[in-house]
């Protein structure tokens, strides 16, 4: 799963953090997405989390949109 690999590379190692990011990723991931789209989604979720967004609903809402918008 791209979210776990990217989260680990970003230094997010706590099980509760990984579980949160995984839930958000699973809610937003579409079936048959390309590997590039999956990676971009994982990056958006992690970037928002690292920017201080830790509420699950807010993380879902913000991560639906491309970064920088």
C-alpha positions as CSV (number, residue, x, y, z in Angstrom):
1,X,0.0,0.0,0.0
2,X,1.6,3.3,-1.1
3,X,0.4,5.1,2.0
4,X,2.3,2.9,4.5
5,X,5.5,3.1,2.4
6,X,5.4,6.8,2.0
7,X,4.4,7.4,5.7
8,X,7.3,5.3,6.9
9,X,9.7,7.2,4.6
10,X,8.3,10.5,6.1
11,X,9.1,9.2,9.6
12,X,5.5,8.4,10.6
13,X,5.9,5.1,12.5
14,X,3.4,5.1,15.3
15,X,0.7,2.4,14.7
16,X,-2.2,4.8,15.5
17,X,-0.8,7.3,12.9
18,X,-0.4,4.7,10.3
19,X,-4.0,3.4,11.0
20,X,-5.4,6.9,10.6
21,X,-3.6,7.5,7.3
22,X,-4.6,4.1,6.1
23,X,-8.3,4.7,6.8
24,X,-8.2,8.1,5.1
25,X,-6.4,6.5,2.1
26,X,-9.0,3.7,1.8
27,X,-11.9,6.1,2.0
28,X,-10.5,8.2,-0.9
29,X,-8.9,5.7,-3.2
30,X,-10.9,4.8,-6.3
31,X,-11.0,1.4,-7.9
32,X,-8.7,0.9,-10.9
33,X,-6.6,4.0,-10.1
34,X,-3.1,4.1,-11.7
35,X,-0.1,3.7,-9.5
36,X,0.8,7.3,-10.1
37,X,-2.7,8.5,-8.9
38,X,-2.4,6.2,-5.8
39,X,1.0,7.7,-5.0
40,X,-0.3,11.3,-5.5
41,X,-3.2,10.6,-3.1
42,X,-0.9,9.1,-0.5
43,X,1.4,12.2,-0.8
44,X,-1.6,14.6,-0.3
45,X,-2.8,12.8,2.8
46,X,0.7,12.7,4.3
47,X,1.4,16.3,3.5
48,X,-1.9,17.4,5.1
49,X,-1.2,15.3,8.2
50,X,2.4,16.7,8.5
51,X,0.9,20.2,8.2
52,X,-1.0,19.5,11.4
53,X,-4.3,18.1,10.2
54,X,-5.0,15.2,12.5
55,X,-8.8,15.1,12.6
56,X,-9.9,12.2,10.4
57,X,-12.9,14.0,8.8
58,X,-10.9,17.1,8.1
59,X,-8.0,15.1,6.6
60,X,-10.5,13.3,4.3
61,X,-12.0,16.6,3.2
62,X,-8.7,18.4,2.6
63,X,-7.0,15.4,0.9
64,X,-9.7,15.2,-1.8
65,X,-8.3,18.4,-3.3
66,X,-4.9,18.7,-5.0
67,X,-2.2,20.3,-2.9
68,X,-1.8,24.0,-3.0
69,X,-5.5,24.8,-3.6
